[in-house]
């Protein structure tokens, strides 16, 4: 809880205390009734000065004078606390923290990104472009304050938590048990290994992807429980070499994988929800391009093996994943057809139109 908010809570406690002291004092010293004492205490504290209920004794005058001084000092303290709360921006930060707590209670099937450096930021941008809900865990308060007003931070699917991702508390606060994936992008490999170990121990089903700086950390991260390990320096070096040897190929692939292109993309489709009538059918029988407009460019089989440019006799099974090239509309159409029993109806219609 922020300091100035604590000061305001303390102010209300002091206010009630002064009110009780004033009422008790007037009732004891001047023998006022409760309502008379309450009225005198209120007009004394607020310095309104409507007039005395009854003439005051010398003791009553001294008590009233002390009450006025205490009340004045209290109101100065209260106004200072309120002013600091508003001017310093603490109220806005407290409100944001409250909103984050409400959002984090409802979030499920999200992606946790540990670290918001160059790699973490780019990963978040891509994930949001794919419509994923993202929870960022960042240790540096400075980074949070710098980024808090950016358009990226205003995304409804993004939640920002300040904390150390290597601590169980921060991961649990990000609802690790309900997350579908975790990306750790910290520059220190030791921290990444610790996060992977902790996350895998808590959630054994989630996908974990880690950044690594050197080759020695790669195997350690895999043994710790990471599903994939990315080495930005190696990837960057490979890309630079490809730009020399095959520049047009690199440019072509980048155009396909950039999400702000809305006309065409490479996407993956899981066959887990494959309609019963389509199980064990061949690529040739499905006629994917004719019924949807999308092109089948690869398959990842249930055993983890990849098939590139599959032939017409390649059989599709419900544990496969299809890699298709097409527009978002074409990919969506293909997903719907694969999960429904109307696939061959579509094939017949298209064949009759030829």
Buried (B, 14 or more C-beta within 10 A) or exposed (E): EBEBBEBBEEBEEBBEEBBEBBBEBBBEBBEBEEEBBBBBBBBBBEEEEEEEBEEBEEEBEEBBEEBEEBBEEBBEBBEEBBEBBEEEEBBEBBEBBEEBEEBBEEBEEBBBBBBBBEBBBEBBBBBBEEEBBBBBBBBEEEBBEEBBEEEBBEBEBBBBBBBBBBBEEBBEBBBBEBBBBBBBBBEEBEBBBBBBBBBBEBBEEBBBBBBBBEEEBBEBBBEBBBBEBBBBEBEEEEEEEBEEEEEEEBEEBEEEEEEEEEEBBBBEBBBEEBBEEBEEBEBEBBBBBBBBBBBBBBBBBEEEEEBEEBEEEBBBEBEBBBBBBBBEEBBBBBBEBBBBEBBBEBBEEBEEEE
